[in-house]
């Protein structure tokens, strides 16, 4: 694919101005160079702090659904129990208008579809995969269909990066077919120089605190780079755009993209 492909469906109006984002203790950026096994980190203390993953958990959730055979192809239509998960006023219509294939569900962060998938995976199988993945604190005790949504599951930015490295280097206990399909799901941008795989996540923790994530992988001709950003503010609207801009700002400065 030679043309630049942007699939930030929820963020199509973003303008990448690359103005410096100064966030002090309110954010962290972690980049790991696969070939050199080196890190570049902004705010190292925060990089080790475990936080709720929000929709970045759609990365392992999708992997498990593919590997367990719940999702068998990129064209399979996925839906959910509309009585169990009634539409909320804040939901985008794409979440409930019609069934979605896994790529669209992933790129549009379709929460009800992923809550349904987690329920289908089941508690025992979900726990086993997260232990094998060494994903954060592996704690799913706050509810099988919501533990990643400001619940019991926590993960740090550095752990996000190490998980992605194991995934893309083929070190996780999943099939080659599952990984191949998953990479098509996660791809958001492709140029002649690199491929960018990424996932946003975020939400309101409480009335005064919101968290935003942006995690991903950049594949170049001869290397891979794994990154994670988390950033907080008073409202989700405040961090929604800044998380991606902050990540791209530093990926650009480091010559990764």
Secondary structure as GFF3:
##gff-version 3
##sequence-region A 1 257
A	DSSP	three_ten_helix	24	26	.	.	.	ID=ss1
A	DSSP	beta_strand	27	33	.	.	.	ID=ss2
A	DSSP	beta_strand	38	42	.	.	.	ID=ss3
A	DSSP	alpha_helix	44	47	.	.	.	ID=ss4
A	DSSP	three_ten_helix	54	57	.	.	.	ID=ss5
A	DSSP	alpha_helix	58	67	.	.	.	ID=ss6
A	DSSP	three_ten_helix	93	95	.	.	.	ID=ss7
A	DSSP	alpha_helix	102	107	.	.	.	ID=ss8
A	DSSP	alpha_helix	111	121	.	.	.	ID=ss9
A	DSSP	alpha_helix	123	133	.	.	.	ID=ss10
A	DSSP	alpha_helix	157	168	.	.	.	ID=ss11
A	DSSP	alpha_helix	176	186	.	.	.	ID=ss12
A	DSSP	beta_strand	187	190	.	.	.	ID=ss13
A	DSSP	beta_strand	195	206	.	.	.	ID=ss14
A	DSSP	beta_strand	209	219	.	.	.	ID=ss15
A	DSSP	beta_strand	224	233	.	.	.	ID=ss16
A	DSSP	alpha_helix	236	240	.	.	.	ID=ss17
A	DSSP	alpha_helix	242	253	.	.	.	ID=ss18
###
